[in-house]
């Protein structure tokens, strides 16, 4: 039988595992000799997944990665049950001291946050950045010479207008391109915040057209204008939790099953999947929820023959028709040339 492992909704198994390991290691250090079954139950995973996670810890440790730098994990059998002991990880209890490279990375991240934040957020970040620059300057790291510029495909005038509306609590009128329908719509939006997610900058706000909270990718805003009306999102308007990515599956979304050849197995890591099954030939069968069938059709065509829609049948047939039409268009273009 093919091995199977389930994933909670999220952008991918690797990201979930890293998050779990960050909590797992301190727990094991605080509970030496904990039973495998008990630890798996605490973290809501199978014992097989826990053993897999512990295998990753074998390759973690201090920079340099010499034999004495790695975390050591031992699993012994006591009264017929596996118990876990972690050693050579005492460095976790030491006071945190940033190296020059670590300070640089943190400073860059803070400055990116400052660029996308509202005025109130910038006021909070400025003293933190100053203190970090001061501390880093004491070790001659050159961190104070770093400048961050957020380069994207968005219109700088749009960004400036959005930040003006956020700073002064004013409503915005947007012209927004919706790629799934290939149309530009007019929206009046009460802005709530700017946020970075999945490599893009989004404006989150109450959309009066949708009567709901919406995310607007700034590079898809063709124009923005500050209105005289104050920004007044209703009480039910709440910022979305984007820790799992912009797209978050809903029970109302259609369930789709795909088969992925090894070269495109990254899809199972990049997009939230409800279930991933490894097949005997090394390919994956994934089950995911899809909000817009047009998105799935574009994805399947982009992946070519390396991905196949298995279920539902009507979705698979729709992708097949799109592929046939695309091939016919290529043939027609070639004949005309």
Helices and strands as residue ranges (DSSP letters): E 4-6, H 13-30, E 34-35, H 36-43, H 47-57, G 67-69, E 72-78, E 81-87, G 90-93, H 100-116, H 119-137, G 143-145, H 156-168, E 170-178, E 183-197, E 200-207, E 212-217, G 218-220, E 221-230, E 254-260, G 262-264, H 267-270, E 275-278, E 284-290, H 293-303, G 304-306, E 307-311, H 313-336
